[in-house]
């Protein structure tokens, strides 16, 4: 019964994200647990494993965590068309699937070893869609 309730809550998050998002700019924070797994830091009543960053997104966060404080905050500008967003790195969509997430070309990150990253369907809860372009900038953590 608990799995059913958690799945129902997760579906609610997806629907809420898809229908209520303004498609603006976002500031997102990710945290790395002691087991070295990265998770988006957001309210979530479902299974926490659904918030884990994998398949290159985790590697990108490790790459961005230059201070090695296990916390990365990024500014994201999603768009359906190519933009020039100052001091942001462009991620270009390679493919997408409603239930299968979306792959993005990450070659614009200098010295980043991965050529593409995958973002999971939880993106629909956060952004409300899989944009063709994501413009990403690391936000410096206040010390």
Backbone as a printed PyTorch tensor [residue, N CA C, xyz], in Angstrom:
tensor([[[  0.8160,  -1.1970,   0.0000],
         [  0.0000,   0.0000,   0.0000],
         [  0.8610,   1.2640,   0.0000]],

        [[  1.9910,   1.2080,   0.7420],
         [  2.8830,   2.3670,   0.7950],
         [  3.4340,   2.6940,  -0.5870]],

        [[  3.8050,   1.6690,  -1.3700],
         [  4.2980,   1.9070,  -2.7340],
         [  3.2260,   2.5710,  -3.5870]],

        [[  1.9880,   2.1300,  -3.4450],
         [  0.8970,   2.7220,  -4.2170],
         [  0.7520,   4.2090,  -3.8810]],

        [[  0.7810,   4.5300,  -2.6080],
         [  0.6470,   5.9270,  -2.1700],
         [  1.8240,   6.7540,  -2.6830]],

        [[  3.0470,   6.2150,  -2.5680],
         [  4.2250,   6.9460,  -3.0590],
         [  4.1570,   7.1490,  -4.5720]],

        [[  3.7070,   6.1370,  -5.3030],
         [  3.5710,   6.2780,  -6.7550],
         [  2.5080,   7.3130,  -7.1000]],

        [[  1.4200,   7.3110,  -6.3800],
         [  0.3590,   8.2940,  -6.6020],
         [  0.8870,   9.7100,  -6.3570]],

        [[  1.6530,   9.8870,  -5.2850],
         [  2.2290,  11.1890,  -4.9800],
         [  3.2100,  11.6200,  -6.0710]],

        [[  4.0020,  10.6820,  -6.5780],
         [  4.9510,  10.9970,  -7.6510],
         [  4.2060,  11.4380,  -8.9110]],

        [[  3.1310,  10.7510,  -9.2540],
         [  2.3230,  11.1260, -10.4170],
         [  1.7510,  12.5250, -10.2180]],

        [[  1.3100,  12.8280,  -9.0070],
         [  0.7960,  14.1600,  -8.6910],
         [  1.8570,  15.2210,  -8.9510]],

        [[  3.1210,  14.9690,  -8.5340],
         [  4.2150,  15.9110,  -8.7820],
         [  4.4230,  16.1330, -10.2730]],

        [[  4.3910,  15.0480, -11.0620],
         [  4.5710,  15.1690, -12.5190],
         [  3.4800,  16.0460, -13.1220]],

        [[  2.2430,  15.7510, -12.7930],
         [  1.1180,  16.4960, -13.3620],
         [  1.1750,  17.9600, -12.9460]],

        [[  1.4670,  18.1980, -11.6910],
         [  1.5750,  19.5720, -11.1990],
         [  2.6790,  20.3230, -11.9350]],

        [[  3.8120,  19.6830, -12.1470],
         [  4.9150,  20.3210, -12.8600],
         [  4.5740,  20.6350, -14.2990]],

        [[  3.9350,  19.7010, -14.9740],
         [  3.6030,  19.8790, -16.3840],
         [  2.6000,  21.0050, -16.5820]],

        [[  1.5940,  21.0850, -15.7260],
         [  0.5180,  22.0440, -15.9470],
         [  0.6680,  23.3770, -15.2320]],

        [[  1.5990,  23.4960, -14.3020],
         [  1.6460,  24.7360, -13.5320],
         [  2.9240,  25.5300, -13.7210]],

        [[  3.7940,  25.1070, -14.5970],
         [  5.0750,  25.7720, -14.7040],
         [  5.0350,  26.9420, -15.6690]],

        [[  5.7480,  28.0020, -15.3230],
         [  5.7570,  29.2080, -16.1550],
         [  6.8720,  29.1960, -17.1990]],

        [[  7.7050,  28.1720, -17.2160],
         [  8.8050,  28.0470, -18.1780],
         [  9.7570,  29.2430, -18.1020]],

        [[ 10.0830,  29.6590, -16.9040],
         [ 10.9830,  30.7890, -16.7150],
         [ 12.3970,  30.3450, -16.4360]],

        [[ 13.0440,  31.0160, -15.5200],
         [ 14.4000,  30.6820, -15.0920],
         [ 14.3280,  29.9950, -13.7440]],

        [[ 15.3270,  29.1550, -13.4700],
         [ 15.2930,  28.3290, -12.2650],
         [ 16.6470,  28.3360, -11.5790]],

        [[ 16.6160,  28.2620, -10.2730],
         [ 17.8150,  28.0300,  -9.4800],
         [ 17.5980,  26.7000,  -8.7730]],

        [[ 18.4570,  25.7440,  -9.0950],
         [ 18.3090,  24.3820,  -8.5820],
         [ 19.5440,  24.0000,  -7.7770]],

        [[ 19.3200,  23.3220,  -6.6760],
         [ 20.4170,  22.8760,  -5.8260],
         [ 20.4470,  21.3580,  -5.7980]],

        [[ 21.6570,  20.8300,  -5.8390],
         [ 21.8850,  19.3890,  -5.8040],
         [ 22.8430,  19.0970,  -4.6580]],

        [[ 22.6250,  17.9870,  -3.9780],
         [ 23.4850,  17.6020,  -2.8640],
         [ 24.0270,  16.2010,  -3.1130]],

        [[ 25.2620,  15.9960,  -2.6440],
         [ 25.8830,  14.6850,  -2.7670],
         [ 25.9240,  14.0470,  -1.3950]],

        [[ 25.3510,  12.8610,  -1.2960],
         [ 25.3430,  12.1310,  -0.0380],
         [ 26.7130,  11.4940,   0.2200]],

        [[ 26.9410,  11.0250,   1.4430],
         [ 28.2240,  10.3740,   1.7530],
         [ 28.5420,   9.1740,   0.8420]],

        [[ 27.5170,   8.5670,   0.2520],
         [ 27.7550,   7.4450,  -0.6650],
         [ 28.1310,   7.9310,  -2.0650]],

        [[ 28.3490,   9.2580,  -2.2050],
         [ 28.7700,   9.9260,  -3.4360],
         [ 27.6870,   9.9710,  -4.5210]],

        [[ 26.4450,   9.7590,  -4.1640],
         [ 25.3360,   9.8800,  -5.1070],
         [ 24.7510,  11.2840,  -5.0160]],

        [[ 24.4360,  11.8560,  -6.1780],
         [ 23.8820,  13.1950,  -6.2630],
         [ 22.3550,  13.1390,  -6.3520]],

        [[ 21.6830,  14.0780,  -5.6580],
         [ 20.2200,  14.1830,  -5.6640],
         [ 19.8310,  15.6440,  -5.8130]],

        [[ 18.7430,  15.8870,  -6.5160],
         [ 18.2100,  17.2420,  -6.5340],
         [ 17.5860,  17.5040,  -5.1670]],

        [[ 17.7790,  18.7020,  -4.6630],
         [ 17.2660,  19.0920,  -3.3510],
         [ 15.9270,  19.7880,  -3.5640]],

        [[ 14.8530,  19.0280,  -3.3980],
         [ 13.5090,  19.5700,  -3.6010],
         [ 12.5210,  18.7800,  -2.7530]],

        [[ 11.3860,  19.3880,  -2.4220],
         [ 10.3630,  18.6470,  -1.6770],
         [  9.8790,  17.4670,  -2.5190]],

        [[  9.8090,  16.3070,  -1.9130],
         [  9.4050,  15.1130,  -2.6450],
         [  8.8660,  14.0900,  -1.6590]],

        [[  7.6570,  13.6610,  -1.8570],
         [  7.0650,  12.6890,  -0.9390],
         [  7.1790,  11.2650,  -1.4550]],

        [[  7.6990,  11.1020,  -2.6530],
         [  7.8760,   9.7630,  -3.2190],
         [  9.2180,   9.1630,  -2.8280]],

        [[  9.6110,   8.1420,  -3.5510],
         [ 10.8600,   7.4480,  -3.3120],
         [ 12.0320,   8.3800,  -3.6560]],

        [[ 12.9590,   8.5840,  -2.7310],
         [ 14.0840,   9.5030,  -2.9460],
         [ 14.9580,   9.0570,  -4.1170]],

        [[ 14.9820,   7.7760,  -4.4070],
         [ 15.7760,   7.2720,  -5.5260],
         [ 15.3520,   7.9280,  -6.8400]],

        [[ 14.1130,   8.3790,  -6.9360],
         [ 13.6460,   9.0500,  -8.1430],
         [ 14.3240,  10.4050,  -8.3540]],

        [[ 14.9460,  10.9450,  -7.3150],
         [ 15.6040,  12.2490,  -7.3960],
         [ 17.1060,  12.1410,  -7.6590]],

        [[ 17.5970,  10.9120,  -7.8150],
         [ 19.0340,  10.7090,  -8.0180],
         [ 19.4640,  11.1220,  -9.4190]],

        [[ 20.6110,  11.7620,  -9.4860],
         [ 21.2050,  12.1480, -10.7660],
         [ 22.1200,  11.0210, -11.2220]],

        [[ 21.9060,  10.5220, -12.4290],
         [ 22.6780,   9.4040, -12.9680],
         [ 22.9990,   9.6700, -14.4380]],

        [[ 23.6950,   8.7520, -15.0640],
         [ 23.9370,   8.7400, -16.5090],
         [ 24.5250,  10.0390, -17.0450]],

        [[ 25.5240,  10.5470, -16.3510],
         [ 26.2090,  11.7500, -16.8020],
         [ 25.8350,  12.9920, -16.0230]],

        [[ 24.5890,  13.1100, -15.5880],
         [ 24.1900,  14.2710, -14.7880],
         [ 24.9680,  14.2810, -13.4710]],

        [[ 25.1870,  13.1080, -12.8960],
         [ 25.9830,  13.0090, -11.6700],
         [ 27.4350,  13.4110, -11.9330]],

        [[ 27.9740,  12.9900, -13.0630],
         [ 29.3430,  13.3610, -13.4150],
         [ 29.4740,  14.8710, -13.6370]],

        [[ 28.4550,  15.4730, -14.2480],
         [ 28.4730,  16.9180, -14.4610],
         [ 28.4640,  17.6550, -13.1220]],

        [[ 27.6870,  17.1780, -12.1720],
         [ 27.6540,  17.8160, -10.8550],
         [ 28.9940,  17.6830, -10.1410]],

        [[ 29.6190,  16.5220, -10.2570],
         [ 30.9500,  16.3480,  -9.6670],
         [ 31.9420,  17.3000, -10.3270]],

        [[ 31.8490,  17.4450, -11.6320],
         [ 32.6930,  18.3700, -12.3890],
         [ 32.4800,  19.8150, -11.9190]],

        [[ 31.2370,  20.1930, -11.6720],
         [ 30.9140,  21.5520, -11.2340],
         [ 31.2440,  21.8060,  -9.7640]],

        [[ 31.3710,  20.7440,  -8.9730],
         [ 31.6560,  20.8650,  -7.5460],
         [ 33.1500,  21.0930,  -7.3140]],

        [[ 33.6580,  22.1980,  -7.8310],
         [ 35.0960,  22.4790,  -7.7670],
         [ 35.5820,  22.7230,  -6.3380]],

        [[ 34.6950,  23.1570,  -5.4570],
         [ 35.0750,  23.3760,  -4.0540],
         [ 35.0100,  22.0860,  -3.2470]],

        [[ 34.4630,  21.0390,  -3.8580],
         [ 34.2930,  19.7330,  -3.2100],
         [ 33.5160,  19.8420,  -1.9020]],

        [[ 32.4370,  20.6380,  -1.9250],
         [ 31.6070,  20.7500,  -0.7170],
         [ 30.3270,  19.9300,  -0.8260]],

        [[ 30.2220,  19.1010,  -1.8650],
         [ 29.1090,  18.1600,  -2.0360],
         [ 27.7600,  18.8590,  -2.1770]],

        [[ 27.7980,  20.0640,  -2.7130],
         [ 26.5870,  20.8480,  -2.9450],
         [ 26.8350,  21.7480,  -4.1530]],

        [[ 25.9320,  21.7110,  -5.1140],
         [ 26.0590,  22.5320,  -6.3150],
         [ 24.7200,  23.2050,  -6.5730]],

        [[ 24.7610,  24.4940,  -6.7790],
         [ 23.5700,  25.2460,  -7.1550],
         [ 23.8030,  25.7850,  -8.5560]],

        [[ 22.8030,  25.6120,  -9.4160],
         [ 22.9150,  26.0750, -10.7890],
         [ 21.7260,  26.9570, -11.1560]],

        [[ 21.9990,  27.8830, -12.0510],
         [ 20.9470,  28.7070, -12.6440],
         [ 20.6600,  28.0880, -13.9990]],

        [[ 19.3910,  27.8520, -14.3030],
         [ 18.9980,  27.1910, -15.5470],
         [ 17.9920,  28.0560, -16.2960]],

        [[ 18.2510,  28.2300, -17.5790],
         [ 17.3220,  28.9130, -18.4690],
         [ 16.9310,  27.9020, -19.5510]],

        [[ 15.7120,  27.3560, -19.4800],
         [ 15.2630,  26.4240, -20.5220],
         [ 14.6680,  27.1900, -21.6940]],

        [[ 14.8130,  26.6290, -22.9060],
         [ 14.2840,  27.3170, -24.0760],
         [ 13.9910,  26.3250, -25.1960]],

        [[ 13.0340,  26.6800, -26.0090],
         [ 12.7300,  25.8970, -27.2070],
         [ 13.5570,  26.3590, -28.3930]],

        [[ 14.1680,  27.5310, -28.2710],
         [ 15.0080,  28.0350, -29.3600],
         [ 16.3770,  28.4020, -28.8110]],

        [[ 17.3480,  28.4260, -29.6920],
         [ 18.7140,  28.7540, -29.3060],
         [ 18.7830,  30.2210, -28.8740]],

        [[ 19.4430,  30.4420, -27.7260],
         [ 19.5970,  31.7790, -27.1720],
         [ 21.0700,  32.0720, -26.9380]],

        [[ 21.3640,  33.2990, -26.6750],
         [ 22.6840,  33.6970, -26.2040],
         [ 22.4850,  34.1590, -24.7690]],

        [[ 22.8370,  33.2940, -23.8270],
         [ 22.6530,  33.6050, -22.4120],
         [ 24.0340,  33.7750, -21.7980]],

        [[ 24.3510,  34.9990, -21.4360],
         [ 25.6830,  35.3400, -20.9540],
         [ 26.1100,  34.4780, -19.7710]],

        [[ 27.3520,  33.9890, -19.8450],
         [ 27.9860,  33.1940, -18.7850],
         [ 27.2980,  31.8580, -18.5080]],

        [[ 26.4900,  31.3830, -19.4210],
         [ 25.8350,  30.0830, -19.2840],
         [ 26.3770,  29.1300, -20.3480]],

        [[ 26.3910,  27.8540, -20.0310],
         [ 26.8060,  26.8240, -20.9720],
         [ 25.5740,  26.1690, -21.5640]],

        [[ 25.6030,  25.9520, -22.8620],
         [ 24.4480,  25.3930, -23.5630],
         [ 24.4760,  23.8720, -23.5660]],

        [[ 23.3430,  23.2780, -23.2240],
         [ 23.1010,  21.8490, -23.3870],
         [ 22.0320,  21.7110, -24.4640]],

        [[ 22.3060,  20.9260, -25.5100],
         [ 21.3650,  20.7440, -26.6120],
         [ 20.7000,  19.3800, -26.5160]],

        [[ 19.4040,  19.3760, -26.6490],
         [ 18.6460,  18.1290, -26.5580],
         [ 18.9680,  17.2180, -27.7400]],

        [[ 19.2030,  15.9460, -27.4230],
         [ 19.4720,  14.9390, -28.4440],
         [ 18.2390,  14.0880, -28.7190]],

        [[ 17.4870,  13.7970, -27.6670],
         [ 16.2610,  13.0060, -27.7860],
         [ 15.4300,  13.1960, -26.5260]],

        [[ 14.1960,  12.7170, -26.5730],
         [ 13.3460,  12.7940, -25.3820],
         [ 12.2500,  11.7450, -25.4650]],

        [[ 11.7340,  11.4070, -24.2900],
         [ 10.6200,  10.4760, -24.1580],
         [  9.8860,  10.8470, -22.8840]],

        [[  8.5780,  10.9260, -22.9370],
         [  7.8040,  11.3420, -21.7700],
         [  8.1860,  10.5460, -20.5260]],

        [[  8.2900,   9.2380, -20.6570],
         [  8.6130,   8.3980, -19.5010],
         [ 10.0780,   8.0140, -19.4450]],

        [[ 10.8530,   8.3580, -20.4820],
         [ 12.2480,   7.9350, -20.5380],
         [ 13.2670,   9.0420, -20.3580]],

        [[ 12.8280,  10.2380, -20.0170],
         [ 13.7620,  11.3340, -19.8080],
         [ 14.2450,  11.9380, -21.1120]],

        [[ 15.3850,  12.6280, -21.0420],
         [ 15.9290,  13.3210, -22.2060],
         [ 17.4490,  13.3350, -22.1260]],

        [[ 18.0990,  13.1240, -23.2650],
         [ 19.5590,  13.2100, -23.3600],
         [ 19.9350,  14.5860, -23.9090]],

        [[ 21.0510,  15.1170, -23.3930],
         [ 21.5540,  16.4140, -23.8180],
         [ 23.0390,  16.3250, -24.1580]],

        [[ 23.4200,  17.0450, -25.1960],
         [ 24.8130,  17.1630, -25.6010],
         [ 25.5100,  18.0990, -24.6210]],

        [[ 26.5640,  17.6050, -23.9710],
         [ 27.2730,  18.3820, -22.9470],
         [ 28.6780,  18.7760, -23.3910]],

        [[ 28.9400,  18.7560, -24.6970],
         [ 30.2990,  19.0230, -25.1770],
         [ 30.7470,  20.4700, -24.9910]],

        [[ 29.8440,  21.3810, -24.7120],
         [ 30.2370,  22.7860, -24.5150],
         [ 30.8830,  23.0460, -23.1540]],

        [[ 30.8290,  22.0640, -22.2460],
         [ 31.5280,  22.2130, -20.9640],
         [ 32.9880,  21.8660, -21.1920]],

        [[ 33.8610,  22.8590, -21.0900],
         [ 35.2920,  22.6490, -21.3180],
         [ 35.8490,  21.6110, -20.3360]],

        [[ 36.6100,  20.6860, -20.8520],
         [ 37.2900,  19.6510, -20.0560],
         [ 36.3500,  18.6600, -19.3720]],

        [[ 35.0710,  18.6960, -19.6660],
         [ 34.1440,  17.7080, -19.0990],
         [ 34.2230,  16.4580, -19.9610]],

        [[ 34.4830,  15.3130, -19.3580],
         [ 34.7750,  14.0970, -20.1100],
         [ 33.5580,  13.4490, -20.7640]],

        [[ 32.3680,  13.7310, -20.2740],
         [ 31.1620,  13.1190, -20.8230],
         [ 30.6930,  13.9500, -22.0190]],

        [[ 30.2320,  13.2960, -23.0520],
         [ 29.7300,  14.0020, -24.2360],
         [ 28.2290,  14.2240, -24.1700]],

        [[ 27.5460,  13.4110, -23.3710],
         [ 26.1130,  13.6210, -23.1980],
         [ 25.7130,  13.2370, -21.7910]],

        [[ 24.6130,  13.8520, -21.3550],
         [ 24.0500,  13.5440, -20.0380],
         [ 22.5800,  13.1960, -20.2190]],

        [[ 22.0470,  12.5030, -19.2420],
         [ 20.6300,  12.1400, -19.2540],
         [ 19.9650,  12.7960, -18.0620]],

        [[ 18.8000,  13.3850, -18.2970],
         [ 18.0050,  13.8880, -17.1790],
         [ 16.7000,  13.1040, -17.1540]],

        [[ 16.3110,  12.7330, -15.9650],
         [ 15.1870,  11.8100, -15.7850],
         [ 13.8410,  12.5290, -15.8610]],

        [[ 12.7570,  11.7540, -15.8730],
         [ 11.4250,  12.3410, -15.9510],
         [ 11.0500,  13.2620, -14.7890]],

        [[ 11.8010,  13.2460, -13.6960],
         [ 11.5280,  14.1910, -12.6070],
         [ 11.6900,  15.6260, -13.1190]],

        [[ 12.4120,  15.7810, -14.2110],
         [ 12.5400,  17.0950, -14.8570],
         [ 11.1650,  17.6940, -15.1400]],

        [[ 10.2080,  16.8450, -15.4570],
         [  8.8500,  17.3310, -15.7140],
         [  8.2350,  17.9500, -14.4670]],

        [[  8.6410,  17.4650, -13.2940],
         [  8.1460,  18.0390, -12.0330],
         [  8.7950,  19.3930, -11.7540]],

        [[ 10.0210,  19.5570, -12.2180],
         [ 10.7660,  20.7760, -11.9300],
         [ 10.5230,  21.8320, -13.0030]],

        [[ 10.7560,  21.4640, -14.2630],
         [ 10.6320,  22.4250, -15.3610],
         [  9.2660,  22.3730, -16.0360]],

        [[  8.6070,  21.2320, -15.9610],
         [  7.3060,  21.0690, -16.6020],
         [  7.4000,  20.5780, -18.0340]],

        [[  8.6200,  20.4090, -18.5690],
         [  8.8300,  20.0070, -19.9590],
         [ 10.2860,  19.6320, -20.1560]],

        [[ 10.5950,  19.0500, -21.3000],
         [ 11.9680,  18.7890, -21.7080],
         [ 12.3220,  19.8280, -22.7800]],

        [[ 12.9920,  20.8950, -22.4160],
         [ 13.3050,  21.9350, -23.4030],
         [ 14.3630,  21.4730, -24.4020]],

        [[ 14.3530,  22.0690, -25.5860],
         [ 15.3570,  21.7470, -26.6040],
         [ 16.7380,  22.2340, -26.1720]],

        [[ 16.7620,  23.3060, -25.4030],
         [ 18.0310,  23.8670, -24.9260],
         [ 17.9290,  24.1370, -23.4330]],

        [[ 19.0210,  23.8510, -22.7470],
         [ 19.1710,  24.2200, -21.3420],
         [ 20.4350,  25.0550, -21.2450]],

        [[ 20.3210,  26.2330, -20.6750],
         [ 21.4750,  27.0950, -20.4550],
         [ 21.7730,  27.0610, -18.9630]],

        [[ 22.9830,  26.6280, -18.6260],
         [ 23.3430,  26.3160, -17.2490],
         [ 24.5320,  27.1560, -16.8000]],

        [[ 24.4180,  27.6820, -15.5950],
         [ 25.5280,  28.4160, -14.9750],
         [ 25.5950,  28.0150, -13.5070]],

        [[ 26.7740,  27.6800, -13.0640],
         [ 26.9640,  27.3680, -11.6490],
         [ 26.8480,  28.6540, -10.8510]],

        [[ 26.1060,  28.6070,  -9.7570],
         [ 25.9670,  29.7270,  -8.8400],
         [ 26.9790,  29.5020,  -7.7230]],

        [[ 27.7920,  30.4920,  -7.4660],
         [ 28.7980,  30.3540,  -6.4210],
         [ 28.1110,  30.2410,  -5.0650]],

        [[ 28.5180,  29.2280,  -4.3060],
         [ 27.9660,  29.0310,  -2.9670],
         [ 28.5460,  30.0770,  -2.0140]],

        [[ 27.6840,  30.7440,  -1.2540],
         [ 28.1930,  31.7430,  -0.3040],
         [ 28.9910,  31.0630,   0.8080]],

        [[ 30.1060,  31.6370,   1.1520],
         [ 30.9440,  31.0760,   2.2280],
         [ 30.8610,  31.8900,   3.4850]]])
